[in-house]
Amino acid sequence: MNISIERAALADAENLVRVQIAAFHHDAVMYPGVEIGGPPGYASVETMREKIEQDETYKIVHEGQCIGGIVVFDKGQGHYHLDVIFIDPAYHNRGIGSQAMAFLERTYPARLWTLDTPQYAVRNQHFYEKFGYVKMAEHEADDIVLYAYEKRTG
């Protein structure tokens, strides 16, 4: 599938939040027993605007339509943290996530990547492990257990 990944502008905040809500709410469909929700601020346009202004925020575009997003935190000294990557569920299983991960590796001169993903999100875990991420720890945040992953590149 032909996509582009572009730096997000403030005008993109509402579309990004719309897609992010759909993506996180889809977890309740994928994983029985998981309540509808997401990380703090996931449904807030204001929070997304803050991320666009303060962090490295991208939109994933297909045929002129926002179908996903990525937020990266630059932790300094070659350490980048993948805060969130989300794709509209209607576009799952089309290689878009793999293209997004390849974009990140091409774009950032990272020596260390880190990310967190929920314990219940087995699909996410397999996805990140496919790209060389290794589960390092687990911790609780906002009443869910998160797995901390990292990938060393140098």
ZIBELZI-V118000 format. One record per residue. N is the residue number from 1. RES is the residue in one letter. OMEGA is omega in whole degrees, 0 to 359 (none if undefined). Layout:
n-><N & N>
res-><RES & RES>
omega-><OMEGA & OMEGA>
This chain:
n-><1 & 2 & 3 & 4 & 5 & 6 & 7 & 8 & 9 & 10 & 11 & 12 & 13 & 14 & 15 & 16 & 17 & 18 & 19 & 20 & 21 & 22 & 23 & 24 & 25 & 26 & 27 & 28 & 29 & 30 & 31 & 32 & 33 & 34 & 35 & 36 & 37 & 38 & 39 & 40 & 41 & 42 & 43 & 44 & 45 & 46 & 47 & 48 & 49 & 50 & 51 & 52 & 53 & 54 & 55 & 56 & 57 & 58 & 59 & 60 & 61 & 62 & 63 & 64 & 65 & 66 & 67 & 68 & 69 & 70 & 71 & 72 & 73 & 74 & 75 & 76 & 77 & 78 & 79 & 80 & 81 & 82 & 83 & 84 & 85 & 86 & 87 & 88 & 89 & 90 & 91 & 92 & 93 & 94 & 95 & 96 & 97 & 98 & 99 & 100 & 101 & 102 & 103 & 104 & 105 & 106 & 107 & 108 & 109 & 110 & 111 & 112 & 113 & 114 & 115 & 116 & 117 & 118 & 119 & 120 & 121 & 122 & 123 & 124 & 125 & 126 & 127 & 128 & 129 & 130 & 131 & 132 & 133 & 134 & 135 & 136 & 137 & 138 & 139 & 140 & 141 & 142 & 143 & 144 & 145 & 146 & 147 & 148 & 149 & 150 & 151 & 152 & 153 & 154>
res-><M & N & I & S & I & E & R & A & A & L & A & D & A & E & N & L & V & R & V & Q & I & A & A & F & H & H & D & A & V & M & Y & P & G & V & E & I & G & G & P & P & G & Y & A & S & V & E & T & M & R & E & K & I & E & Q & D & E & T & Y & K & I & V & H & E & G & Q & C & I & G & G & I & V & V & F & D & K & G & Q & G & H & Y & H & L & D & V & I & F & I & D & P & A & Y & H & N & R & G & I & G & S & Q & A & M & A & F & L & E & R & T & Y & P & A & R & L & W & T & L & D & T & P & Q & Y & A & V & R & N & Q & H & F & Y & E & K & F & G & Y & V & K & M & A & E & H & E & A & D & D & I & V & L & Y & A & Y & E & K & R & T & G>
omega-><183 & 179 & 168 & 177 & 188 & 175 & 181 & 175 & 179 & 180 & 180 & 189 & 182 & 179 & 179 & 179 & 178 & 181 & 180 & 177 & 180 & 182 & 182 & 178 & 178 & 177 & 180 & 176 & 184 & 188 & 180 & 180 & 178 & 180 & 175 & 180 & 181 & 181 & 181 & 177 & 186 & 182 & 185 & 176 & 180 & 178 & 179 & 177 & 178 & 179 & 179 & 182 & 190 & 186 & 180 & 188 & 183 & 170 & 176 & 189 & 174 & 180 & 176 & 183 & 176 & 181 & 179 & 180 & 180 & 172 & 181 & 173 & 174 & 183 & 179 & 176 & 176 & 179 & 177 & 179 & 176 & 182 & 182 & 168 & 183 & 181 & 177 & 182 & 178 & 182 & 178 & 176 & 177 & 178 & 182 & 178 & 178 & 177 & 179 & 179 & 178 & 176 & 181 & 181 & 176 & 190 & 187 & 179 & 186 & 166 & 179 & 171 & 173 & 175 & 174 & 176 & 183 & 178 & 183 & 188 & 183 & 179 & 178 & 182 & 178 & 180 & 182 & 179 & 177 & 180 & 174 & 177 & 182 & 177 & 185 & 185 & 171 & 179 & 180 & 176 & 178 & 175 & 171 & 177 & 178 & 171 & 176 & 180 & 172 & 176 & 177 & 182 & 181 & none>
